[in-house]
Amino acid sequence: MQALAAAGVSWPVLAASVAVALLVAAVVLRLFSGAGKARLPAGTLGWPLVGETLAFISAAYSSRPESFVEKRCLRYGKVFKSHLWGSPAVVSADAEASRAVLQSDASAFVPWYPRSLMELMGESSILMLGGGLQRRVHGLAGAFFKSPELKARVTDDMQGRLSAAMDAWRAAAADAAAVRVQDEAKSIVFEILVRALIGLEQGQEMNYLRQQFRIFIAGLISLPIKLPGTQLYRSLKAKKRMTSLIQKIIQEKRRRIFEGKDPCTASRDLIDVLMSNGSDELISDNMIDFMIPAEDSVPVLITLAIKYLSECPLALQQLEEENMELKRQKSDMRETLEWTDYMSLTFTQHVITETLRIGNIISGIMRKAVRDVEVKGHGGVVIPKGWCVLVYFRSVHLDAAVYNDPYAFNPWRWKERDMVATTSGFTPFGGGQRLCPGLDMARLQASIFLHHLVTNFRWVAEGDNVVNFPTVRLKRGMPIRVTPKT
Ligand code: HEM
């Protein structure tokens, strides 16, 4: 520098020359690199073979599961490359890019999950199907779950089942024993949804199915080794036992129709709906898929809502007032509660929406690119053919650029926001062609549970923590001490 100064080159002239040189370099780079066009995002593929999977899992087990993505977003931006579950991957924490992936069809992406999960789901599972067959099963299941008849039946079943459960909670209160919300929600929702799916009533077979289902679900994210003694092996065996029970039910239905003993053509359960549209294997695989939200997603939604309400007295009070008011109105008119009543509780729905946002029961979805796919958002990126993409809902739901004070449980924020489930910043139920067909059902069941709990009991929650991996749940099952309201 001193030499340049000595040679008579002044600072402003030097600075201007450097700026011009940088500008020329940038233009040249732009011309030759094709910049401005979509490109592979920045990031690292991590270690050979394992890539960054271990770092992802270790963050997922921590109290801040999004830290893996957060750190890389700071370094590389909201869409970055990585290597997860044995595949090179693009991870999206960007609302626009995520939306573009969700909206794409099977000509761009096919479902792709860790090997253990794909193995357990099976080829005919709706989660693995693509193209016309996925659309057909999705359409039939969606129409079934959205039908007012099913919602009315589920509401009746749930009211009956809750009334029996509440007797047990009163007895627990008298014994000063805790009620574990998660266990209660699981057994109630499982029984009701399984009845809607396969027509099975409470009893020995239901208990057997649930026991096998728990073994099955434990292997969804496990080592992909199918040897005796491994979790995957046990889970596959449990699936086989469930499949034979479900196929027995299907064959019995077919026999009754054949013998003319069941002339009724109205669909009572989802098997009835699918029976003329698919093989027994397709039906039984899908019935097992549909049990996942029954044992897991919906009960966890209920449990998390009760946890967040217990920590936010103002929200609990407003929810209680809204539900007590409905109960009073209905009892004045000597009417029973219909499913439409539960769904019309505006603040209760805001509480459920906020629980879905902050709880991230499904933290993201995965796909594999079947060709090089250009995705809008984040300046345009390319997902190369054969790479997987992780659309990480959790980071978007907790992004301060999308939600004010994102870690605060604030159901009131939904008063002003557009609540449509397909809004790009809010995708707890996914989006596009695979938008969850059970989303109304999940909201309905959560509303019914909350209504009966808050109108019949007060409670004090014991301490508990959320575990986020491999699935979201409360470590101690959310124990609460209830006191019946007089
Ligand atoms: C809180 C509750 C629930 C959550 C958070 C949830 C979330 C999701 C998400 C994120 C997807 C998209 C998966 C993808 O794009 O690959 C999905 C799909 C699906 N959900 Fe749900 N779900 C819930 C409840 C339910 C219920 C109650 C049912 C019905 C019993 C259900 C049935 C399905 C089915 C069949 C699919 C696959 C759709 C397809 O691939 O075409 N879900 N769900």
Residues whose N, C-alpha, C, O or C-beta is under 5 A from the ligand:
A	BS01	HEM	I126 L127 Q134 H138 F290 P293 S297 V298 L301 I361 I362 I365 T427 P428 F429 G430 Q433 R434 L435 C436 P437 G438 L439 M441 A442
